[in-house]
Amino acid sequence: MMRDRKIDGKLQVTAAVSLLEFSRLVQWDAGSTEFTAVPHESFESYWRTDVDPVFGRLICWINFSAGAEFLAKGICLLRDVEIRQPKGETTHFGTLRNLYEDRPPKVAALKRLCAAVNAKVDQQELLLAVYRLLASDIRNRDAHAYVPNVRDAHFNLVPARFAPCFNLLVSWLPEGAHTLNKWRDDAPQFIASLL
């Protein structure tokens, strides 16, 4: 049985922020209620010393990709854009590709989200471009094979494209981006209440 859409949406968004922050590519600024990119030097130092001296960058980017996916899916659910399907006794949340690619007769989830929030054309273009890039050039490569140093070439996209995209998504939280601060504080109790 599927949970209420709002509960699953809150779960996805809250988990997304933790994954994104753990990647050390972005951080959530509670005061300005936005994601900011971590400086390149700080990121390079972090993954080498605090994660793994050889595979740390890969590990961080995989967390980043998963967090980005959870964030988009959670915002969709919170804005009544259904992405889930029952699958036996579990719930299937769809793939990253379902977010940006139409699957007739179904329109891509991010397009439906943009319609639900009356997004501008440039906002929709940003979301679709970022998630298409994430799926094709970042997530799929990282999930299926390790290629040394390939991900460093994408670092400049974090401040230029990814952080603005994530900030756009959290601006569409039903009660605004500041909601995320409370959700993060309440996460342990919220999760415990569902068990």
C-alpha positions as CSV (number, residue, x, y, z in Angstrom):
1,M,0.0,0.0,0.0
2,M,1.3,3.4,-1.0
3,R,1.8,6.1,1.7
4,D,0.1,9.4,1.4
5,R,1.7,11.5,-1.3
6,K,2.6,14.3,1.1
7,I,4.4,11.9,3.5
8,D,6.4,10.2,0.8
9,G,7.2,13.7,-0.6
10,K,8.5,14.9,2.7
11,L,10.5,11.7,3.2
12,Q,12.2,12.1,-0.2
13,V,13.0,15.8,0.3
14,T,14.4,15.4,3.8
15,A,16.5,12.4,2.7
16,A,17.6,14.4,-0.4
17,V,19.1,17.2,1.7
18,S,21.1,14.8,3.8
19,L,22.5,13.0,0.8
20,L,23.3,16.3,-1.0
21,E,25.1,17.7,2.1
22,F,26.9,14.4,2.6
23,S,28.3,14.7,-0.9
24,R,30.0,17.9,0.2
25,L,29.4,19.3,-3.3
26,V,26.6,21.6,-1.9
27,Q,25.5,22.7,1.5
28,W,22.2,23.9,2.8
29,D,22.3,27.4,4.3
30,A,19.5,27.5,6.9
31,G,19.7,31.3,7.1
32,S,19.3,32.1,3.5
33,T,17.3,28.9,2.9
34,E,19.3,27.9,-0.2
35,F,21.9,25.5,-1.4
36,T,25.3,26.8,-2.1
37,A,28.2,25.1,-3.9
38,V,31.2,24.1,-1.7
39,P,34.5,25.6,-3.0
40,H,36.4,23.2,-5.2
41,E,39.4,23.1,-2.9
42,S,37.3,22.3,0.1
43,F,35.5,19.5,-1.8
44,E,38.8,18.0,-3.0
45,S,40.2,18.0,0.5
46,Y,37.1,16.5,2.0
47,W,36.7,13.5,-0.3
48,R,40.4,12.6,0.0
49,T,40.7,12.9,3.8
50,D,37.2,12.2,5.1
51,V,35.7,9.8,2.6
52,D,38.3,7.7,0.8
53,P,41.7,8.8,-0.6
54,V,41.1,7.0,-3.9
55,F,37.4,6.6,-4.5
56,G,36.1,9.5,-2.4
57,R,35.1,11.7,-5.4
58,L,33.1,8.8,-6.8
59,I,31.3,8.2,-3.5
60,C,30.5,11.9,-3.1
61,W,29.1,12.2,-6.7
62,I,26.9,9.1,-6.2
63,N,25.4,10.6,-3.1
64,F,24.9,13.9,-4.9
65,S,23.1,12.1,-7.8
66,A,20.9,10.2,-5.4
67,G,20.1,13.3,-3.5
68,A,19.2,15.2,-6.6
69,E,16.9,12.4,-7.7
70,F,15.2,12.3,-4.3
71,L,14.7,16.0,-4.3
72,A,13.0,16.2,-7.6
73,K,10.8,13.2,-6.8
74,G,9.8,14.6,-3.4
75,I,8.9,18.1,-4.8
76,C,6.8,16.4,-7.5
77,L,4.9,14.4,-4.8
78,L,4.4,17.5,-2.6
79,R,3.0,19.3,-5.6
80,D,0.6,16.5,-6.4
81,V,2.5,15.2,-9.4
82,E,2.2,11.4,-9.0
83,I,5.4,9.6,-9.9
84,R,4.8,6.3,-8.0
85,Q,3.2,3.0,-8.9
86,P,2.3,0.1,-6.7
87,K,4.5,-2.9,-7.4
88,G,3.5,-5.9,-5.5
89,E,3.9,-5.0,-1.8
90,T,6.2,-2.1,-2.5
91,T,6.0,1.3,-4.2
92,H,8.0,2.0,-7.3
93,F,9.2,5.6,-7.6
94,G,10.2,5.4,-11.2
95,T,13.6,6.2,-12.7
96,L,15.6,9.3,-13.2
97,R,14.6,9.2,-16.8
98,N,10.9,9.4,-15.9
99,L,11.6,12.9,-14.5
100,Y,12.6,14.5,-17.8
101,E,11.5,12.2,-20.6
102,D,7.9,11.8,-21.9
103,R,6.7,8.2,-22.0
104,P,3.5,8.5,-24.0
105,P,0.8,8.7,-22.9
106,K,2.5,10.0,-19.8
107,V,4.2,13.4,-19.8
108,A,7.5,13.7,-17.9
109,A,7.2,14.4,-14.2
110,L,9.2,17.6,-14.3
111,K,7.0,19.0,-17.1
112,R,3.9,18.2,-15.0
113,L,5.6,19.8,-12.0
114,C,6.3,23.0,-14.0
115,A,2.7,23.1,-15.1
116,A,1.5,22.7,-11.5
117,V,3.6,25.6,-10.2
118,N,3.2,27.8,-13.3
119,A,7.0,27.8,-13.9
120,K,8.5,30.0,-16.5
121,V,9.9,28.6,-19.7
122,D,13.5,29.2,-18.6
123,Q,12.8,27.4,-15.3
124,Q,11.5,24.3,-17.1
125,E,14.4,24.4,-19.5
126,L,16.8,24.5,-16.5
127,L,15.2,21.6,-14.7
128,L,15.0,19.4,-17.8
129,A,18.6,20.1,-18.9
130,V,20.0,19.5,-15.4
131,Y,18.2,16.2,-14.9
132,R,18.9,15.0,-18.4
133,L,22.6,15.7,-17.8
134,L,22.5,14.1,-14.4
135,A,21.0,10.9,-15.9
136,S,23.0,10.6,-19.0
137,D,26.5,11.9,-18.2
138,I,26.8,11.6,-14.4
139,R,24.5,9.1,-12.7
140,N,24.5,6.4,-15.4
141,R,28.3,6.5,-15.7
142,D,28.9,6.4,-11.9
143,A,26.3,3.7,-11.3
144,H,27.6,1.3,-13.9
145,A,31.4,1.8,-14.0
146,Y,34.2,3.6,-12.4
147,V,36.3,6.0,-14.6
148,P,39.1,7.7,-12.8
149,N,38.9,11.5,-12.5
150,V,36.0,11.9,-15.0
151,R,33.7,13.6,-12.5
152,D,36.1,16.5,-11.7
153,A,35.2,18.0,-15.1
154,H,31.6,18.4,-14.0
155,F,32.4,20.3,-10.8
156,N,31.9,23.7,-12.4
157,L,28.3,22.8,-13.1
158,V,27.6,22.6,-9.4
159,P,27.5,26.3,-8.8
160,A,26.5,27.2,-12.3
161,R,23.5,24.8,-12.8
162,F,22.9,22.3,-10.0
163,A,22.6,24.6,-7.0
164,P,20.3,27.0,-8.9
165,C,18.2,24.1,-10.0
166,F,17.9,22.7,-6.4
167,N,17.1,26.2,-5.1
168,L,14.3,26.5,-7.7
169,L,12.9,23.1,-6.6
170,V,12.9,24.0,-2.9
171,S,11.3,27.3,-3.6
172,W,8.3,25.2,-4.8
173,L,7.8,23.5,-1.4
174,P,4.2,24.2,-0.6
175,E,5.1,26.4,2.4
176,G,8.3,27.8,1.0
177,A,12.0,26.9,1.2
178,H,12.1,27.7,5.0
179,T,10.0,24.6,5.6
180,L,13.1,22.6,5.0
181,N,14.8,23.9,8.2
182,K,11.9,22.6,10.3
183,W,11.7,19.3,8.4
184,R,15.4,18.7,9.0
185,D,15.1,19.4,12.7
186,D,12.1,17.1,13.0
187,A,13.4,14.3,10.8
188,P,14.2,11.8,13.6
189,Q,10.7,12.1,15.2
190,F,9.1,12.1,11.8
191,I,10.8,8.9,10.7
192,A,10.1,7.2,14.1
193,S,6.4,8.0,13.7
194,L,6.3,6.0,10.5
195,L,7.8,2.9,11.9
